[in-house]
């Protein structure tokens, strides 16, 4: 059973036309605000702090989110960034993109977030057959299917009776990860970009945030879908972290450039005055499914390492260089002439001469935003990019302990993700075995009968393979599937089990 006291999950819905945006909170030790347009941490209606250490008004985080740049086939840059510099300065808005017209839906209709828990789903599965049962709003309002010209399938779900539609009264239910989760869907074309001041990409982003009762980490899964008939190249998919860490003006930044690859902000002196006190705070983002290629940080100043102000600044930061196009260099603040380096304040090396911390350099503590960058060479029309991150936070007793504590917590978060990231909520998982898994497309399913049926669906609920009428209890399957995560549904004597299948080549 989930301990309800460990996880706080609240939903506040209101009317965006009145200047209030739908949001929810998720987390245990670190209570994270999730807005309907995917921006994390901040109250986007008034730019006030909205994510705190549990039971306090001490904030680890001001804001965080995606930072995406790409080139079209004419060499023109497109940008979509979730960082807010001022009220209503958005690049993203709630809702999907119509696959026929390329337009968005009614922003008021899609100004929603969708919280759901493992306990909600378990209750539904236990009672959906009961006479008089009425499914909860969280189950019935799950945005599993689009309408009009929107994609047929949106939020992932388990199609219990395999009829191709989402109907909770047939036993269908949301396919989530973790014990508590929040889904939201947003796009970058509803209006002119006033966050990065650049041309839109035409992307729809589907995000699932989730937590586990036994962990303080908050996991984020993004599907970034190209809804434009245009191919993009040289894509940078970044995630930025604007650290608050109690007193905002006494922070440092850093990078773990080796496993577990992490960007972070932490208190920069021996006391966090007015907030955490001698419990020194940190907050970080772990990169889980794609290698970190670059990192760079900036202050609230106006220099070349200051906050971005024009579109070229957002592009250059995504390339790991300063606003004036000069390279990031090792040592001091990274702005002086010297040896070029891809990672700012890199702290993973076992060689003390290669460790670069702001404290050792004698930098002046202050506000810090750090950006971690991953790369993709191409994004085709209707193609997608998947990214997984984990937000970690905590406190230490001494400033010398930050790197060790952050590495330990990031390693724990990464290990849990590896152990759980392909697992949807099961009905009965022990009826059958599937091996090897991960697989190249050749695998064995065990404990079948003549009446068994096998269905393999992708993350959008579309059946990619099916078979039935088996002559032996073990079936060797050889199929060609694109790389990705799939779900195997096996029906045997009216008993159904679901298992994840990871296809790798």
DATA-V944536 format. One record per residue. N is the residue number from 1. RES is the residue in three letters. SS is DSSP state (h for helix, s for strand, l for the rest). PSI is psi in radians with two decimals (none if undefined). NEAR is the number of other C-alpha atoms within 8 Angstrom. Layout:
BEGIN
n->N res->RES ss->SS psi->PSI near->NEAR
n->N res->RES ss->SS psi->PSI near->NEAR
END
This chain:
BEGIN
n->1 res->UNK ss->l psi->2.56 near->3
n->2 res->UNK ss->l psi->2.35 near->6
n->3 res->UNK ss->l psi->1.87 near->7
n->4 res->UNK ss->l psi->-0.52 near->6
n->5 res->UNK ss->l psi->-0.30 near->5
n->6 res->UNK ss->l psi->-0.52 near->7
n->7 res->UNK ss->l psi->2.30 near->11
n->8 res->UNK ss->s psi->2.17 near->11
n->9 res->UNK ss->s psi->1.87 near->10
n->10 res->UNK ss->s psi->2.60 near->7
n->11 res->UNK ss->s psi->2.24 near->9
n->12 res->UNK ss->s psi->2.03 near->7
n->13 res->UNK ss->l psi->2.41 near->8
n->14 res->UNK ss->l psi->-2.96 near->7
n->15 res->UNK ss->l psi->2.10 near->11
n->16 res->UNK ss->h psi->-0.45 near->10
n->17 res->UNK ss->h psi->-0.40 near->6
n->18 res->UNK ss->h psi->0.19 near->5
n->19 res->UNK ss->l psi->0.21 near->7
n->20 res->UNK ss->l psi->2.32 near->9
n->21 res->UNK ss->l psi->2.49 near->13
n->22 res->UNK ss->l psi->2.47 near->14
n->23 res->UNK ss->s psi->2.96 near->13
n->24 res->UNK ss->s psi->2.99 near->14
n->25 res->UNK ss->s psi->2.62 near->12
n->26 res->UNK ss->s psi->2.42 near->18
n->27 res->UNK ss->s psi->2.98 near->14
n->28 res->UNK ss->l psi->-1.31 near->11
n->29 res->UNK ss->l psi->-0.66 near->7
n->30 res->UNK ss->s psi->1.98 near->12
n->31 res->UNK ss->s psi->1.90 near->13
n->32 res->UNK ss->s psi->2.26 near->12
n->33 res->UNK ss->s psi->2.35 near->14
n->34 res->UNK ss->s psi->2.00 near->12
n->35 res->UNK ss->s psi->2.78 near->14
n->36 res->UNK ss->l psi->-0.36 near->16
n->37 res->UNK ss->l psi->0.24 near->13
n->38 res->UNK ss->l psi->-0.13 near->14
n->39 res->UNK ss->l psi->2.38 near->14
n->40 res->UNK ss->s psi->2.50 near->11
n->41 res->UNK ss->l psi->-0.92 near->14
n->42 res->UNK ss->s psi->2.65 near->13
n->43 res->UNK ss->s psi->1.83 near->11
n->44 res->UNK ss->l psi->-0.18 near->12
n->45 res->UNK ss->l psi->-0.48 near->9
n->46 res->UNK ss->l psi->0.08 near->6
n->47 res->UNK ss->l psi->0.33 near->9
n->48 res->UNK ss->s psi->2.74 near->7
n->49 res->UNK ss->s psi->2.47 near->9
n->50 res->UNK ss->l psi->0.20 near->11
n->51 res->UNK ss->l psi->2.07 near->14
n->52 res->UNK ss->s psi->2.80 near->14
n->53 res->UNK ss->s psi->2.37 near->12
n->54 res->UNK ss->l psi->2.29 near->8
n->55 res->UNK ss->l psi->0.16 near->5
n->56 res->UNK ss->l psi->3.09 near->6
n->57 res->UNK ss->l psi->0.39 near->6
n->58 res->UNK ss->l psi->2.18 near->10
n->59 res->UNK ss->l psi->2.32 near->13
n->60 res->UNK ss->l psi->-0.61 near->16
n->61 res->UNK ss->s psi->2.42 near->14
n->62 res->UNK ss->s psi->-0.98 near->13
n->63 res->UNK ss->s psi->2.80 near->12
n->64 res->UNK ss->s psi->2.81 near->14
n->65 res->UNK ss->s psi->-2.91 near->13
n->66 res->UNK ss->s psi->2.68 near->12
n->67 res->UNK ss->s psi->1.71 near->15
n->68 res->UNK ss->s psi->2.31 near->12
n->69 res->UNK ss->s psi->2.65 near->13
n->70 res->UNK ss->s psi->2.78 near->13
n->71 res->UNK ss->s psi->2.45 near->13
n->72 res->UNK ss->l psi->-3.09 near->12
n->73 res->UNK ss->l psi->-0.12 near->9
n->74 res->UNK ss->l psi->0.01 near->5
n->75 res->UNK ss->l psi->0.15 near->6
n->76 res->UNK ss->l psi->2.46 near->7
n->77 res->UNK ss->s psi->2.54 near->11
n->78 res->UNK ss->s psi->2.47 near->12
n->79 res->UNK ss->s psi->2.56 near->17
n->80 res->UNK ss->s psi->2.00 near->17
n->81 res->UNK ss->s psi->2.47 near->12
n->82 res->UNK ss->l psi->0.12 near->14
n->83 res->UNK ss->l psi->2.26 near->13
n->84 res->UNK ss->l psi->2.14 near->10
n->85 res->UNK ss->l psi->-0.42 near->6
n->86 res->UNK ss->l psi->2.92 near->6
n->87 res->UNK ss->l psi->2.35 near->9
n->88 res->UNK ss->l psi->0.35 near->8
n->89 res->UNK ss->l psi->1.42 near->10
n->90 res->UNK ss->l psi->2.57 near->11
n->91 res->UNK ss->l psi->-0.19 near->16
n->92 res->UNK ss->l psi->2.55 near->15
n->93 res->UNK ss->s psi->2.71 near->13
n->94 res->UNK ss->s psi->2.55 near->15
n->95 res->UNK ss->l psi->2.79 near->14
n->96 res->UNK ss->l psi->-3.13 near->12
n->97 res->UNK ss->s psi->2.31 near->13
n->98 res->UNK ss->l psi->2.15 near->13
n->99 res->UNK ss->l psi->-0.25 near->10
n->100 res->UNK ss->l psi->-0.82 near->6
n->101 res->UNK ss->l psi->-0.31 near->6
n->102 res->UNK ss->l psi->0.18 near->10
n->103 res->UNK ss->l psi->2.95 near->9
n->104 res->UNK ss->s psi->2.90 near->12
n->105 res->UNK ss->l psi->-3.01 near->10
n->106 res->UNK ss->l psi->2.08 near->7
n->107 res->UNK ss->h psi->-0.56 near->10
n->108 res->UNK ss->h psi->-0.64 near->8
n->109 res->UNK ss->h psi->-0.53 near->7
n->110 res->UNK ss->h psi->0.06 near->9
n->111 res->UNK ss->l psi->1.28 near->14
n->112 res->UNK ss->l psi->2.69 near->11
n->113 res->UNK ss->l psi->2.71 near->13
n->114 res->UNK ss->s psi->1.60 near->9
n->115 res->UNK ss->s psi->2.53 near->12
n->116 res->UNK ss->s psi->2.62 near->11
n->117 res->UNK ss->s psi->2.79 near->9
n->118 res->UNK ss->h psi->-0.63 near->11
n->119 res->UNK ss->h psi->-0.70 near->9
n->120 res->UNK ss->h psi->-0.77 near->10
n->121 res->UNK ss->h psi->-0.74 near->12
n->122 res->UNK ss->h psi->-0.70 near->8
n->123 res->UNK ss->h psi->-0.71 near->8
n->124 res->UNK ss->h psi->-0.78 near->12
n->125 res->UNK ss->h psi->-0.51 near->8
n->126 res->UNK ss->h psi->-0.38 near->7
n->127 res->UNK ss->h psi->-0.04 near->8
n->128 res->UNK ss->l psi->-0.36 near->13
n->129 res->UNK ss->l psi->-0.18 near->8
n->130 res->UNK ss->l psi->2.47 near->6
n->131 res->UNK ss->l psi->2.32 near->4
n->132 res->UNK ss->l psi->0.02 near->4
n->133 res->UNK ss->l psi->2.38 near->8
n->134 res->UNK ss->l psi->2.10 near->5
n->135 res->UNK ss->l psi->2.59 near->10
n->136 res->UNK ss->l psi->2.80 near->6
n->137 res->UNK ss->h psi->-0.59 near->6
n->138 res->UNK ss->h psi->-0.59 near->10
n->139 res->UNK ss->h psi->-0.85 near->14
n->140 res->UNK ss->h psi->-0.54 near->9
n->141 res->UNK ss->l psi->0.07 near->6
n->142 res->UNK ss->l psi->2.17 near->9
n->143 res->UNK ss->l psi->1.08 near->7
n->144 res->UNK ss->l psi->-0.60 near->11
n->145 res->UNK ss->s psi->2.45 near->11
n->146 res->UNK ss->l psi->2.98 near->11
n->147 res->UNK ss->l psi->3.09 near->7
n->148 res->UNK ss->l psi->-2.15 near->5
n->149 res->UNK ss->l psi->0.06 near->9
n->150 res->UNK ss->l psi->2.79 near->11
n->151 res->UNK ss->l psi->2.45 near->10
n->152 res->UNK ss->l psi->-0.69 near->7
n->153 res->UNK ss->s psi->2.29 near->10
n->154 res->UNK ss->l psi->-1.69 near->11
n->155 res->UNK ss->l psi->2.40 near->12
n->156 res->UNK ss->l psi->2.52 near->12
n->157 res->UNK ss->s psi->2.83 near->13
n->158 res->UNK ss->s psi->2.08 near->9
n->159 res->UNK ss->l psi->1.59 near->13
n->160 res->UNK ss->l psi->-0.75 near->8
n->161 res->UNK ss->l psi->0.15 near->7
n->162 res->UNK ss->l psi->0.70 near->6
n->163 res->UNK ss->l psi->0.05 near->5
n->164 res->UNK ss->l psi->0.04 near->7
n->165 res->UNK ss->l psi->2.77 near->7
n->166 res->UNK ss->l psi->1.93 near->10
n->167 res->UNK ss->l psi->1.76 near->8
n->168 res->UNK ss->h psi->-0.54 near->11
n->169 res->UNK ss->h psi->-0.15 near->8
n->170 res->UNK ss->h psi->0.04 near->8
n->171 res->UNK ss->l psi->0.04 near->13
n->172 res->UNK ss->l psi->2.66 near->13
n->173 res->UNK ss->s psi->2.76 near->13
n->174 res->UNK ss->s psi->2.42 near->12
n->175 res->UNK ss->l psi->1.79 near->9
n->176 res->UNK ss->l psi->3.05 near->11
n->177 res->UNK ss->l psi->2.71 near->13
n->178 res->UNK ss->l psi->-3.03 near->9
n->179 res->UNK ss->l psi->-0.58 near->12
n->180 res->UNK ss->s psi->2.46 near->15
n->181 res->UNK ss->s psi->2.79 near->15
n->182 res->UNK ss->s psi->2.28 near->13
n->183 res->UNK ss->s psi->2.47 near->12
n->184 res->UNK ss->s psi->2.76 near->14
n->185 res->UNK ss->s psi->2.36 near->14
n->186 res->UNK ss->s psi->2.90 near->15
n->187 res->UNK ss->s psi->2.94 near->17
n->188 res->UNK ss->l psi->0.37 near->15
n->189 res->UNK ss->l psi->0.05 near->14
n->190 res->UNK ss->l psi->-0.49 near->9
n->191 res->UNK ss->l psi->-3.14 near->6
n->192 res->UNK ss->l psi->2.48 near->9
n->193 res->UNK ss->l psi->2.04 near->15
n->194 res->UNK ss->l psi->0.15 near->10
n->195 res->UNK ss->l psi->-0.91 near->13
n->196 res->UNK ss->l psi->-0.16 near->12
n->197 res->UNK ss->l psi->0.45 near->10
n->198 res->UNK ss->l psi->3.11 near->11
n->199 res->UNK ss->l psi->2.50 near->9
n->200 res->UNK ss->l psi->2.83 near->12
n->201 res->UNK ss->l psi->-0.43 near->12
n->202 res->UNK ss->l psi->0.75 near->11
n->203 res->UNK ss->s psi->2.51 near->13
n->204 res->UNK ss->s psi->2.30 near->14
n->205 res->UNK ss->s psi->2.20 near->12
n->206 res->UNK ss->s psi->2.11 near->13
n->207 res->UNK ss->s psi->2.35 near->12
n->208 res->UNK ss->s psi->2.06 near->12
n->209 res->UNK ss->s psi->2.44 near->11
n->210 res->UNK ss->s psi->2.76 near->14
n->211 res->UNK ss->s psi->2.83 near->16
n->212 res->UNK ss->l psi->2.52 near->10
n->213 res->UNK ss->l psi->-0.55 near->11
n->214 res->UNK ss->l psi->0.12 near->4
n->215 res->UNK ss->l psi->2.58 near->6
n->216 res->UNK ss->l psi->-0.10 near->13
n->217 res->UNK ss->l psi->2.58 near->12
n->218 res->UNK ss->s psi->2.07 near->12
n->219 res->UNK ss->s psi->2.50 near->11
n->220 res->UNK ss->s psi->2.26 near->12
n->221 res->UNK ss->s psi->2.18 near->11
n->222 res->UNK ss->s psi->2.33 near->12
n->223 res->UNK ss->s psi->2.00 near->11
n->224 res->UNK ss->s psi->1.87 near->11
n->225 res->UNK ss->s psi->2.27 near->11
n->226 res->UNK ss->s psi->1.89 near->14
n->227 res->UNK ss->l psi->0.18 near->12
n->228 res->UNK ss->l psi->2.61 near->10
n->229 res->UNK ss->l psi->0.93 near->6
n->230 res->UNK ss->l psi->2.41 near->8
n->231 res->UNK ss->l psi->2.36 near->10
n->232 res->UNK ss->s psi->2.59 near->12
n->233 res->UNK ss->s psi->2.92 near->12
n->234 res->UNK ss->s psi->0.96 near->10
n->235 res->UNK ss->s psi->2.29 near->14
n->236 res->UNK ss->s psi->2.06 near->14
n->237 res->UNK ss->s psi->1.82 near->12
n->238 res->UNK ss->s psi->2.86 near->12
n->239 res->UNK ss->s psi->2.20 near->11
n->240 res->UNK ss->s psi->2.68 near->13
n->241 res->UNK ss->s psi->1.95 near->16
n->242 res->UNK ss->s psi->1.71 near->12
n->243 res->UNK ss->s psi->2.42 near->17
n->244 res->UNK ss->l psi->-0.96 near->12
n->245 res->UNK ss->l psi->0.93 near->16
n->246 res->UNK ss->l psi->-1.90 near->13
n->247 res->UNK ss->l psi->1.98 near->11
n->248 res->UNK ss->h psi->-0.46 near->10
n->249 res->UNK ss->h psi->0.22 near->7
n->250 res->UNK ss->h psi->0.70 near->12
n->251 res->UNK ss->s psi->2.79 near->18
n->252 res->UNK ss->s psi->2.88 near->14
n->253 res->UNK ss->s psi->2.89 near->14
n->254 res->UNK ss->s psi->2.93 near->14
n->255 res->UNK ss->s psi->2.36 near->15
n->256 res->UNK ss->s psi->1.77 near->13
n->257 res->UNK ss->l psi->-0.28 near->12
n->258 res->UNK ss->l psi->2.99 near->7
n->259 res->UNK ss->l psi->2.36 near->7
n->260 res->UNK ss->l psi->1.99 near->12
n->261 res->UNK ss->l psi->2.14 near->14
n->262 res->UNK ss->s psi->2.45 near->13
n->263 res->UNK ss->s psi->2.60 near->16
n->264 res->UNK ss->s psi->2.80 near->14
n->265 res->UNK ss->s psi->2.42 near->18
n->266 res->UNK ss->s psi->2.87 near->14
n->267 res->UNK ss->s psi->2.39 near->15
n->268 res->UNK ss->l psi->0.07 near->11
n->269 res->UNK ss->l psi->-2.97 near->9
n->270 res->UNK ss->l psi->0.03 near->9
n->271 res->UNK ss->l psi->2.32 near->10
n->272 res->UNK ss->s psi->1.56 near->16
n->273 res->UNK ss->l psi->2.26 near->8
n->274 res->UNK ss->l psi->-0.09 near->7
n->275 res->UNK ss->l psi->-1.65 near->8
n->276 res->UNK ss->l psi->-0.25 near->12
n->277 res->UNK ss->s psi->-2.23 near->9
n->278 res->UNK ss->l psi->0.07 near->8
n->279 res->UNK ss->l psi->1.69 near->10
n->280 res->UNK ss->s psi->2.14 near->16
n->281 res->UNK ss->s psi->2.71 near->15
n->282 res->UNK ss->s psi->2.76 near->15
n->283 res->UNK ss->s psi->2.46 near->15
n->284 res->UNK ss->s psi->2.92 near->13
n->285 res->UNK ss->s psi->2.16 near->12
n->286 res->UNK ss->s psi->2.30 near->15
n->287 res->UNK ss->s psi->2.05 near->13
n->288 res->UNK ss->l psi->-0.74 near->12
n->289 res->UNK ss->l psi->0.08 near->7
n->290 res->UNK ss->l psi->2.47 near->8
n->291 res->UNK ss->l psi->2.43 near->8
n->292 res->UNK ss->l psi->2.14 near->11
n->293 res->UNK ss->l psi->-0.52 near->10
n->294 res->UNK ss->s psi->2.80 near->11
n->295 res->UNK ss->s psi->2.63 near->15
n->296 res->UNK ss->s psi->2.62 near->13
n->297 res->UNK ss->s psi->2.80 near->11
n->298 res->UNK ss->s psi->2.83 near->10
n->299 res->UNK ss->l psi->-3.02 near->11
n->300 res->UNK ss->l psi->0.14 near->8
n->301 res->UNK ss->l psi->-3.03 near->7
n->302 res->UNK ss->l psi->0.00 near->7
n->303 res->UNK ss->l psi->-2.98 near->5
n->304 res->UNK ss->l psi->-0.34 near->7
n->305 res->UNK ss->l psi->0.42 near->12
n->306 res->UNK ss->l psi->-3.10 near->10
n->307 res->UNK ss->l psi->2.53 near->9
n->308 res->UNK ss->l psi->2.45 near->8
n->309 res->UNK ss->l psi->-0.43 near->6
n->310 res->UNK ss->l psi->2.91 near->8
n->311 res->UNK ss->h psi->-0.66 near->11
n->312 res->UNK ss->h psi->-0.54 near->7
n->313 res->UNK ss->h psi->-0.75 near->11
n->314 res->UNK ss->h psi->-0.70 near->12
n->315 res->UNK ss->h psi->-0.81 near->11
n->316 res->UNK ss->h psi->-0.71 near->12
n->317 res->UNK ss->h psi->-0.65 near->12
n->318 res->UNK ss->h psi->-0.36 near->14
n->319 res->UNK ss->l psi->0.01 near->8
n->320 res->UNK ss->l psi->0.40 near->13
n->321 res->UNK ss->s psi->2.94 near->13
n->322 res->UNK ss->l psi->3.00 near->14
n->323 res->UNK ss->l psi->-0.45 near->12
n->324 res->UNK ss->l psi->0.22 near->6
n->325 res->UNK ss->l psi->0.04 near->7
n->326 res->UNK ss->l psi->2.64 near->8
n->327 res->UNK ss->s psi->2.76 near->10
n->328 res->UNK ss->l psi->2.28 near->15
n->329 res->UNK ss->s psi->2.70 near->12
n->330 res->UNK ss->l psi->2.35 near->11
n->331 res->UNK ss->l psi->2.74 near->9
n->332 res->UNK ss->l psi->-2.20 near->10
n->333 res->UNK ss->l psi->0.02 near->7
n->334 res->UNK ss->l psi->0.13 near->9
n->335 res->UNK ss->l psi->-0.15 near->11
n->336 res->UNK ss->l psi->2.76 near->8
n->337 res->UNK ss->l psi->2.45 near->5
n->338 res->UNK ss->l psi->-2.78 near->6
n->339 res->UNK ss->l psi->2.18 near->6
n->340 res->UNK ss->s psi->2.57 near->8
n->341 res->UNK ss->l psi->2.58 near->9
n->342 res->UNK ss->l psi->-0.35 near->9
n->343 res->UNK ss->l psi->2.25 near->12
n->344 res->UNK ss->l psi->2.41 near->14
n->345 res->UNK ss->l psi->0.93 near->12
n->346 res->UNK ss->s psi->2.31 near->14
n->347 res->UNK ss->l psi->0.39 near->13
n->348 res->UNK ss->l psi->-0.43 near->9
n->349 res->UNK ss->l psi->2.55 near->9
n->350 res->UNK ss->l psi->-0.20 near->6
n->351 res->UNK ss->l psi->2.00 near->6
n->352 res->UNK ss->h psi->-0.47 near->6
n->353 res->UNK ss->h psi->-0.27 near->4
n->354 res->UNK ss->h psi->-0.04 near->9
n->355 res->UNK ss->l psi->2.31 near->12
n->356 res->UNK ss->l psi->1.76 near->12
n->357 res->UNK ss->l psi->2.63 near->10
n->358 res->UNK ss->h psi->-0.60 near->13
n->359 res->UNK ss->h psi->-0.81 near->8
n->360 res->UNK ss->h psi->-0.51 near->7
n->361 res->UNK ss->h psi->-0.17 near->9
n->362 res->UNK ss->l psi->0.44 near->7
n->363 res->UNK ss->l psi->2.73 near->9
n->364 res->UNK ss->l psi->2.16 near->4
n->365 res->UNK ss->l psi->2.67 near->10
n->366 res->UNK ss->s psi->-2.89 near->11
n->367 res->UNK ss->l psi->2.52 near->13
n->368 res->UNK ss->s psi->2.30 near->14
n->369 res->UNK ss->s psi->2.28 near->13
n->370 res->UNK ss->s psi->2.48 near->16
n->371 res->UNK ss->s psi->2.15 near->14
n->372 res->UNK ss->s psi->2.43 near->13
n->373 res->UNK ss->s psi->2.32 near->14
n->374 res->UNK ss->s psi->2.88 near->12
n->375 res->UNK ss->s psi->2.59 near->9
n->376 res->UNK ss->s psi->2.44 near->10
n->377 res->UNK ss->s psi->-0.49 near->7
n->378 res->UNK ss->s psi->2.49 near->9
n->379 res->UNK ss->s psi->1.91 near->13
n->380 res->UNK ss->l psi->2.82 near->10
n->381 res->UNK ss->l psi->2.35 near->10
n->382 res->UNK ss->l psi->0.01 near->9
n->383 res->UNK ss->l psi->3.00 near->8
n->384 res->UNK ss->s psi->2.78 near->10
n->385 res->UNK ss->s psi->2.32 near->9
n->386 res->UNK ss->s psi->2.32 near->8
n->387 res->UNK ss->s psi->2.46 near->10
n->388 res->UNK ss->s psi->2.32 near->12
n->389 res->UNK ss->s psi->2.87 near->12
n->390 res->UNK ss->s psi->2.30 near->14
n->391 res->UNK ss->s psi->2.19 near->12
n->392 res->UNK ss->s psi->2.74 near->14
n->393 res->UNK ss->s psi->2.87 near->12
n->394 res->UNK ss->s psi->-2.97 near->7
n->395 res->UNK ss->s psi->2.73 near->8
n->396 res->UNK ss->s psi->2.95 near->11
n->397 res->UNK ss->l psi->-0.44 near->8
n->398 res->UNK ss->l psi->2.63 near->8
n->399 res->UNK ss->h psi->-0.45 near->11
n->400 res->UNK ss->h psi->-0.22 near->5
n->401 res->UNK ss->h psi->-0.09 near->9
n->402 res->UNK ss->h psi->-0.91 near->11
n->403 res->UNK ss->h psi->-0.74 near->8
n->404 res->UNK ss->h psi->-0.79 near->7
n->405 res->UNK ss->h psi->-0.73 near->9
n->406 res->UNK ss->h psi->-0.75 near->10
n->407 res->UNK ss->h psi->-0.70 near->10
n->408 res->UNK ss->h psi->-0.78 near->8
n->409 res->UNK ss->h psi->-0.66 near->9
n->410 res->UNK ss->h psi->-0.67 near->13
n->411 res->UNK ss->h psi->-0.74 near->10
n->412 res->UNK ss->h psi->-0.76 near->8
n->413 res->UNK ss->h psi->-0.73 near->12
n->414 res->UNK ss->h psi->-0.73 near->12
n->415 res->UNK ss->h psi->-0.77 near->8
n->416 res->UNK ss->h psi->-0.70 near->9
n->417 res->UNK ss->h psi->-0.78 near->9
n->418 res->UNK ss->h psi->-0.60 near->7
n->419 res->UNK ss->h psi->-0.39 near->6
n->420 res->UNK ss->h psi->-0.16 near->8
n->421 res->UNK ss->l psi->-0.35 near->8
n->422 res->UNK ss->l psi->0.14 near->8
n->423 res->UNK ss->l psi->1.91 near->9
n->424 res->UNK ss->l psi->2.97 near->9
n->425 res->UNK ss->l psi->2.17 near->8
n->426 res->UNK ss->l psi->2.75 near->9
n->427 res->UNK ss->l psi->-1.12 near->7
n->428 res->UNK ss->l psi->1.87 near->8
n->429 res->UNK ss->l psi->-0.19 near->9
n->430 res->UNK ss->l psi->0.08 near->6
n->431 res->UNK ss->l psi->-0.58 near->7
n->432 res->UNK ss->l psi->2.79 near->11
n->433 res->UNK ss->l psi->2.55 near->9
n->434 res->UNK ss->s psi->2.11 near->10
n->435 res->UNK ss->s psi->2.64 near->9
n->436 res->UNK ss->l psi->2.69 near->8
n->437 res->UNK ss->l psi->1.87 near->9
n->438 res->UNK ss->l psi->2.80 near->9
n->439 res->UNK ss->s psi->2.75 near->13
n->440 res->UNK ss->l psi->-0.03 near->7
n->441 res->UNK ss->l psi->-0.07 near->11
n->442 res->UNK ss->s psi->1.97 near->10
n->443 res->UNK ss->s psi->2.90 near->12
n->444 res->UNK ss->s psi->2.40 near->12
n->445 res->UNK ss->s psi->2.30 near->13
n->446 res->UNK ss->l psi->2.95 near->10
n->447 res->UNK ss->l psi->0.73 near->9
n->448 res->UNK ss->l psi->2.79 near->14
n->449 res->UNK ss->l psi->3.09 near->11
n->450 res->UNK ss->l psi->-0.47 near->9
n->451 res->UNK ss->l psi->0.06 near->10
n->452 res->UNK ss->l psi->2.64 near->13
n->453 res->UNK ss->s psi->2.42 near->11
n->454 res->UNK ss->s psi->2.31 near->12
n->455 res->UNK ss->s psi->2.30 near->12
n->456 res->UNK ss->s psi->2.11 near->12
n->457 res->UNK ss->s psi->2.67 near->14
n->458 res->UNK ss->l psi->-3.04 near->11
n->459 res->UNK ss->l psi->-0.30 near->9
n->460 res->UNK ss->l psi->0.10 near->10
n->461 res->UNK ss->l psi->0.16 near->12
n->462 res->UNK ss->l psi->2.31 near->8
n->463 res->UNK ss->s psi->2.10 near->9
n->464 res->UNK ss->s psi->-0.33 near->9
n->465 res->UNK ss->s psi->2.54 near->8
n->466 res->UNK ss->s psi->2.72 near->9
n->467 res->UNK ss->s psi->2.76 near->7
n->468 res->UNK ss->s psi->-3.12 near->9
n->469 res->UNK ss->l psi->1.18 near->9
n->470 res->UNK ss->l psi->2.54 near->11
n->471 res->UNK ss->l psi->-0.15 near->6
n->472 res->UNK ss->l psi->2.78 near->8
n->473 res->UNK ss->l psi->-0.27 near->9
n->474 res->UNK ss->l psi->2.22 near->9
n->475 res->UNK ss->s psi->2.20 near->10
n->476 res->UNK ss->s psi->2.05 near->8
n->477 res->UNK ss->s psi->2.25 near->9
n->478 res->UNK ss->s psi->1.78 near->7
n->479 res->UNK ss->l psi->2.77 near->6
n->480 res->UNK ss->l psi->1.99 near->5
n->481 res->UNK ss->l psi->2.56 near->7
n->482 res->UNK ss->l psi->2.74 near->5
n->483 res->UNK ss->l psi->2.49 near->8
n->484 res->UNK ss->s psi->-3.05 near->7
n->485 res->UNK ss->s psi->2.28 near->11
n->486 res->UNK ss->s psi->2.96 near->12
n->487 res->UNK ss->s psi->2.27 near->12
n->488 res->UNK ss->s psi->2.12 near->12
n->489 res->UNK ss->s psi->2.19 near->12
n->490 res->UNK ss->s psi->2.10 near->12
n->491 res->UNK ss->s psi->2.10 near->11
n->492 res->UNK ss->s psi->2.06 near->11
n->493 res->UNK ss->l psi->0.83 near->6
n->494 res->UNK ss->l psi->0.20 near->5
n->495 res->UNK ss->s psi->2.39 near->6
n->496 res->UNK ss->s psi->2.36 near->10
n->497 res->UNK ss->s psi->2.67 near->14
n->498 res->UNK ss->s psi->2.37 near->12
n->499 res->UNK ss->s psi->2.53 near->12
n->500 res->UNK ss->s psi->2.66 near->11
n->501 res->UNK ss->s psi->2.13 near->12
n->502 res->UNK ss->s psi->2.07 near->12
n->503 res->UNK ss->s psi->2.10 near->15
n->504 res->UNK ss->l psi->2.57 near->9
n->505 res->UNK ss->l psi->none near->5
END
